[in-house]
Amino acid sequence: MRLLVAHLVDRDSRHFLAGVAQQYGPIADVGDITAEHLAALLVHLKREHQYSNSTMARKSASFKNFFGWARKTYLIATDPAEDLELPKPEQTIPPPACDR
């Protein structure tokens, strides 16, 4: 069974594939997506959209989860997101508690 790009319905996957198509041409089969496609798209998103580390971590995690699932269910031969590193979200310090 082939996993077609048309099967992807979540927002991050659609955004990802639109970005890949812009840079490399349309991809019909998810198994044709490479680690280089993922890396290039993440660099593009960070530079062009200036996404925060939290947003980039969410997008990276979404890709890792999807491709991991596709590999475990034998829909793709290799997982292009296997070595993808998740950006660390920004650390925020909570405001001090007010004395009442």
N, C-alpha and C positions, 0 to 999 in steps of 0.2 A: 504494500500500500504506500502510495506517495502522499506526502503532506504538502499540499499546495498552498501557496501564499494566500489564496482566497479563503482558506480555512481560518486564518488569523483574524480575530475580531477585537482583541483588546487594543486600546489606544496606543500604548507604547509600541506594540508590534507593528501596527499600521504606520506609525510615525517613522519607525526604524526602516521599514521596507520602502517607504516613499523616499527617504534619504538615500538609501542604497541605490534605488532606481535613478535618482538624480545624478549620482556620482558614477555609477557603473553600468547603468542600463537595467531594464526590468529583469526581475528574477521570478520565475514561475514556480520553482521547486525550492522549498526551504533548505533542502540538503545541499544546495549550491552556495549557500551563505558561508563565508569563511571568517576566520578570526580577524583577518585584515579588514573585511567589511565592517565588523563590529568596532574595531579600534578606530577606523577612519570616521565612522559615524559619531562615536562618543567624542572624539576631538572636535568634530564639526559642531555638535550640539553645545559643547562647552564654550567654544570660541564665538559662534554666531549668535547663540541665544543667551549666552552668559548665565547658564543655569547654575544654581548653587550646588555645593557638594551634596547636600541632602537630595536634591532632585536627581543629580547624576547617580547617586547611590541607588535610588529607587529604580531608575531606568536600567542600570547595570544588573540589579537583582532580578528585575523582570526578565531580562534577556537570559540570565543564567538559569532561572527557574524554567523558562519555556524550553530552551535548548536541552537542558538536563532531562526534562520530561520526554522530549522528542527522542533523545538518545536511548533512554531507559525503555521506551516502548518500541524501539527498533524502527522508528520512522525516519531517522537519519543515521548515517554510519558513524559520523564523528560529531562531537560537541564543540562548535567553534567558540563557545563562551566558557569552556572549561577552565582556562587559565586567566580569564578576565578578572582583574582586581577591582574590588569595590572601593570607591572613594570614601574616605571617612567623613561623616557629617560634621559640620562645624560644631564646636563645643560652645554652648552658651552658659553663662553663669546666671543662676536665678537671682532676681532682685532680693535685697535684704528684707527680712520680715519686719513689718512695722510693729512697734510696741504699742499696745493699746491700754 
